[in-house]
Amino acid sequence: MSRLRSALALVLILPGCSQGWTDAHAPDEAASLIVGAERIDAPEDVRAWQVEYTSRTVDGAPTTVTGWIAIPEVQGPMPVLAWAHPTVGLGDECAPSRSGGRTPFHFIHELEAGWAVVATDYEGLGGPGLHPYLVSESEARSIFDIVRAARELDGRVGNDLLLWGFSQGGHAVMSAAGLAPVLAPEFNILGTVAVAPAVDLIGWPQRALGSPQQGFIVAMMVAFAATYDLEIADVLTPNAIGLLDEVETSCSSPTLFEVARLSSIGAFVVDPSQIEPWAGLLTDNSPERRSIDTPVLLVLGNEDELWSVDLLPRTIGLMCDAGTPVATSIYVGENHGSVGAAARGQIHAFLADRLAGVPIETDC
């Protein structure tokens, strides 16, 4: 049991003890999403909590997810910025809210602007079950339910929602924007920023097999097998399966997993993009194929070793064909790790413009 869940167990069993938790509820109580909320450090005039909240899996089963919420001391209603983090691994100890991920102090400009900020750890990171890595619906549910949890914590939190994510998080926010009409029709999504997002999942195995990147593909196949009740031996060799304990518990990048150093012959029985239902799932979980009604900004570095700008024409074409108003910004000399910091000012300005109702100039 994780440290956070252990603390929650204490407060639920011993409600009279002072553990720093508020609004504790059992996960199956429909009246509240909040299981527990512990105050954490935050910038001046901001209240912040590490939270555990209820959500649902892709098959509809109740689950709990962790993350943090920060709310500035301003008059409401206030918009919400949902931050979605990059790949951190599949193990519970990888949860960014406890392992050194972004904190409220990384969002001072947004909090000073009067925006509430939320950051989910995603399903399965810090909560029960295996993390459904790059499963669009799971990521979207985790995002929407932490926004709902923020509204429970403070009634000044409004329905206007801004989305911002990096790498896996870019995949998550694009997925959330595309699935919002079904999963969260109560929210008014004003704009989405996807920094070097994971897209073209159907083409990724061809690009990655035999390279260090194939660790990402293995992690994704393990997550798909668990989420969709598939047989992992249909795509992975016994050599790769023998290394899955590391894949499912490690908090290092999948490119560093031992399985990433296997040859493609040593890791895969077959390219998963060439066999059903895996190929269909890769296509369905590629968020650029979904129609997104609201503006999207893609931010890329031209030296990104994971997100080649060669993918851009096809990605933009699919998004435009789906009716998504999309703009792009390419930073020369920036790679996968540096592009987000380089674009920090532009990202804030883009989101502020969406709040102000400024029209977007698309690349379609």
C-alpha positions in Angstrom: 0.0 0.0 0.0 1.4 3.4 -0.9 2.3 6.0 1.6 -0.6 8.2 0.5 -3.1 5.4 0.7 -1.8 4.4 4.2 -2.3 8.0 5.4 -5.8 7.9 4.0 -6.6 4.6 5.7 -5.6 6.2 9.0 -7.9 9.2 8.6 -10.8 7.0 7.6 -10.4 4.6 10.5 -9.5 7.3 13.0 -11.5 10.4 12.0 -10.8 12.0 15.4 -7.1 12.2 14.9 -5.5 15.3 13.5 -3.7 14.1 10.3 -4.0 17.2 8.2 -6.7 15.7 6.1 -10.1 17.2 5.3 -13.3 16.1 3.7 -12.5 12.4 3.9 -15.0 10.1 2.3 -15.2 6.4 1.4 -14.6 5.9 -2.3 -18.1 4.6 -3.0 -20.0 7.6 -1.6 -21.7 9.3 -4.5 -21.9 12.6 -2.6 -18.2 13.3 -3.1 -15.3 12.6 -5.3 -12.8 13.5 -2.6 -11.4 10.6 -0.6 -8.9 12.7 1.3 -7.0 16.0 0.9 -3.9 17.0 2.7 -2.6 20.6 2.7 0.8 21.0 1.0 3.2 24.0 0.4 2.0 26.6 -2.0 2.9 30.1 -3.1 1.6 33.0 -1.1 -2.1 33.6 -1.2 -2.7 30.1 -2.6 -4.1 27.0 -0.8 -3.0 23.6 -2.2 -3.8 20.0 -1.4 -2.4 16.6 -2.2 -5.6 14.7 -3.0 -7.0 11.2 -3.6 -10.3 11.2 -5.5 -12.6 8.8 -7.1 -12.8 8.1 -10.8 -13.7 5.2 -13.1 -11.8 2.8 -15.2 -12.4 2.3 -18.9 -14.7 -0.6 -18.1 -16.7 1.5 -15.6 -15.3 0.1 -12.4 -14.8 2.6 -9.5 -11.1 3.4 -8.7 -9.1 6.1 -6.9 -6.5 8.5 -8.4 -4.1 10.8 -6.8 -2.8 14.3 -7.6 -2.8 17.9 -6.3 -5.0 20.9 -6.5 -4.0 24.6 -6.0 -6.5 27.4 -5.6 -5.6 31.1 -5.4 -7.3 33.5 -3.0 -9.3 35.5 -5.6 -12.9 36.2 -6.2 -14.7 33.5 -8.2 -15.6 32.0 -10.4 -12.1 31.2 -11.6 -11.0 29.1 -14.6 -9.1 25.9 -14.1 -5.8 24.9 -15.7 -5.3 21.1 -15.8 -1.6 20.1 -16.1 -0.9 16.6 -17.6 2.6 15.2 -16.9 5.0 13.3 -19.2 5.9 9.6 -19.0 7.2 8.7 -15.5 7.0 4.8 -15.6 4.2 2.5 -14.5 4.9 1.8 -10.8 2.9 3.4 -8.0 6.0 5.1 -6.6 6.2 7.0 -10.0 3.3 9.2 -9.1 4.5 12.8 -9.7 2.7 14.3 -6.7 5.0 12.3 -4.4 8.1 11.8 -6.5 9.3 15.3 -7.4 7.0 16.2 -10.3 5.7 19.7 -10.9 4.4 21.5 -7.8 2.1 24.6 -7.4 5.3 26.6 -7.4 5.8 25.8 -11.1 2.6 27.6 -11.9 3.0 30.9 -10.1 2.1 32.9 -13.2 -1.1 31.0 -13.7 -2.1 31.2 -10.0 -1.3 34.9 -9.9 -3.5 35.3 -12.9 -6.4 33.9 -10.8 -6.5 30.4 -12.3 -7.0 27.3 -10.2 -4.4 24.6 -11.2 -4.9 20.8 -10.9 -2.4 18.0 -11.7 -3.5 14.4 -11.8 -1.1 11.5 -11.4 -3.3 9.5 -13.8 -5.1 6.2 -12.9 -2.8 3.5 -11.6 0.0 5.8 -10.5 -0.3 6.0 -6.7 -3.7 4.3 -6.9 -4.9 0.7 -7.5 -4.2 -1.2 -10.7 -1.7 -0.9 -13.4 -1.3 2.5 -15.0 -3.2 2.5 -18.4 -0.3 4.1 -20.3 -1.5 6.1 -23.3 -5.1 4.9 -23.0 -7.0 8.0 -24.0 -10.2 7.5 -22.0 -8.3 6.7 -18.8 -6.2 9.8 -19.1 -9.3 12.0 -19.8 -11.3 10.6 -16.9 -8.4 11.3 -14.5 -8.2 14.9 -15.7 -11.9 15.6 -15.6 -12.4 14.0 -12.2 -9.6 16.0 -10.5 -11.2 19.2 -11.9 -14.5 18.1 -10.4 -12.7 17.4 -7.1 -11.3 20.9 -7.2 -14.9 22.3 -7.5 -15.8 20.3 -4.4 -12.9 21.8 -2.5 -13.8 25.4 -3.4 -17.1 26.5 -4.8 -15.4 29.5 -6.6 -13.8 27.1 -9.1 -15.7 27.5 -12.4 -16.5 25.5 -15.5 -13.9 27.2 -17.8 -11.1 24.7 -18.4 -7.7 25.1 -20.0 -5.6 22.0 -20.8 -1.8 21.8 -20.9 0.4 18.7 -21.2 3.8 17.5 -22.2 4.7 14.3 -24.1 2.4 11.7 -22.6 0.6 14.7 -21.1 0.2 16.1 -24.5 -1.5 12.9 -25.5 -3.7 13.1 -22.4 -4.9 16.7 -22.9 -5.6 16.1 -26.6 -7.6 13.0 -25.6 -9.5 14.9 -22.9 -10.4 17.7 -25.4 -11.6 15.2 -27.9 -13.6 13.1 -25.4 -15.0 16.1 -23.4 -18.5 16.1 -25.2 -19.0 12.6 -23.9 -17.1 12.5 -20.6 -17.4 16.0 -19.4 -20.1 18.1 -21.2 -20.4 20.4 -18.2 -16.9 21.9 -18.8 -16.3 24.8 -21.2 -12.9 23.8 -22.7 -11.3 27.0 -24.0 -8.0 25.8 -25.3 -5.4 23.0 -25.2 -1.6 23.1 -25.4 0.1 19.9 -26.3 3.9 20.0 -26.0 5.6 17.3 -28.0 2.6 15.0 -27.6 2.5 11.3 -28.2 0.7 10.9 -31.5 0.6 8.5 -34.4 0.6 5.5 -32.1 -0.1 3.2 -35.0 3.1 4.3 -36.7 5.2 4.3 -33.5 6.2 0.6 -33.5 7.7 0.9 -36.9 9.8 3.9 -35.8 10.8 2.4 -32.5 11.3 -1.4 -32.8 14.9 -2.3 -32.4 15.8 1.1 -30.9 15.8 2.3 -27.2 12.3 3.7 -27.8 10.8 0.2 -28.0 10.7 0.3 -24.2 7.8 2.8 -24.7 6.0 0.3 -27.0 6.5 -2.5 -24.5 5.0 -0.4 -21.7 2.1 0.6 -23.9 1.4 -3.0 -24.9 1.4 -4.1 -21.2 -1.0 -1.3 -20.4 -3.3 -2.2 -23.3 -3.3 -5.9 -22.4 -4.4 -5.0 -18.8 -6.9 -2.4 -19.9 -8.6 -4.3 -22.7 -8.1 -7.9 -21.3 -5.8 -9.0 -24.0 -3.1 -11.7 -24.0 0.4 -10.1 -23.9 2.1 -13.2 -25.3 0.4 -12.4 -28.6 2.8 -9.6 -29.1 5.8 -10.0 -26.7 8.4 -12.8 -26.6 9.1 -14.8 -23.5 12.4 -12.8 -23.2 10.4 -9.6 -22.9 7.7 -11.1 -20.7 10.4 -12.2 -18.3 11.4 -8.5 -17.8 7.9 -7.2 -17.2 8.3 -6.9 -13.4 10.8 -4.1 -14.1 8.5 -2.5 -16.7 5.5 -2.5 -14.3 7.4 -1.1 -11.3 10.2 1.0 -12.6 10.0 4.8 -12.4 12.8 5.4 -14.9 11.9 6.2 -18.5 10.9 3.2 -20.5 13.9 3.9 -22.8 16.0 2.8 -19.9 14.1 -0.5 -19.2 16.2 -3.6 -19.8 13.6 -4.6 -22.3 14.6 -1.6 -24.4 18.0 -3.1 -25.0 16.6 -6.3 -26.5 16.6 -6.5 -30.3 13.2 -6.3 -31.8 13.4 -10.0 -32.5 14.1 -10.5 -28.8 11.2 -8.4 -27.7 8.3 -8.8 -30.1 6.6 -11.8 -31.6 5.0 -9.4 -34.2 4.8 -5.7 -34.8 1.7 -4.8 -32.8 0.6 -2.3 -35.5 0.2 -5.3 -37.9 -2.1 -7.4 -35.8 -5.7 -6.9 -34.5 -7.0 -5.9 -32.1 -3.7 -4.1 -31.2 -3.6 -2.1 -34.5 -7.2 -0.9 -33.9 -6.4 0.1 -30.4 -3.3 2.0 -31.5 -5.4 3.9 -34.0 -8.3 4.6 -31.6 -5.9 5.9 -28.9 -4.1 8.3 -31.3 -5.7 11.6 -30.2 -5.0 13.6 -33.4 -7.7 11.5 -35.1 -10.5 12.8 -32.8 -12.5 15.9 -33.6 -11.6 18.6 -31.1 -14.0 21.6 -31.2 -11.8 24.0 -29.4 -8.3 25.5 -30.3 -5.2 23.4 -29.9 -1.6 24.6 -29.9 1.1 22.0 -30.8 4.5 23.0 -29.5 7.5 21.2 -30.9 11.3 21.3 -30.9 13.0 20.7 -34.3 15.7 18.6 -32.5 13.3 16.4 -30.6 14.6 12.9 -30.6 11.2 11.4 -29.8 8.8 13.6 -31.7 10.3 14.1 -35.1 9.0 17.2 -37.0 8.6 14.8 -39.9 5.4 13.7 -38.2 4.0 17.2 -38.3 2.4 17.3 -41.9 0.5 14.1 -41.3 -0.6 15.1 -37.8 -1.8 18.5 -38.9 -3.5 17.0 -41.9 -5.4 14.5 -39.7 -6.4 17.2 -37.2 -7.6 19.6 -39.9 -9.6 16.8 -41.6 -11.2 16.1 -38.2 -12.2 19.7 -37.9 -9.8 20.7 -35.1 -8.6 24.3 -35.1 -4.9 23.7 -34.6 -1.9 26.0 -34.7 1.8 24.9 -34.4 4.9 26.5 -32.9 8.3 25.0 -33.7 11.3 26.0 -31.6 14.6 25.8 -33.4 17.4 24.1 -31.4 15.2 22.7 -28.8 14.8 18.9 -28.0 12.2 16.8 -26.2 13.4 17.8 -22.8 14.0 21.5 -23.4 11.1 22.7 -25.6 8.6 23.1 -22.8 10.7 25.5 -20.9 11.6 27.4 -24.1 7.9 27.8 -24.9 6.7 28.7 -21.4 5.8 32.4 -22.1 4.0 31.5 -25.4 2.0 28.8 -23.7 0.7 31.1 -21.0 -0.1 33.8 -23.5 -2.0 31.3 -25.7 -4.1 30.1 -22.8 -4.7 33.7 -21.6 -5.8 34.6 -25.1 -8.3 31.8 -25.1 -9.8 33.1 -21.8 -10.0 36.5 -23.4 -11.8 35.2 -26.4 -9.1 36.1 -28.9 -9.6 34.1 -32.2 -6.9 31.6 -33.1 -5.1 31.6 -36.4 -5.0 28.0 -37.5 -2.6 26.1 -39.7 -5.5 24.4 -41.5 
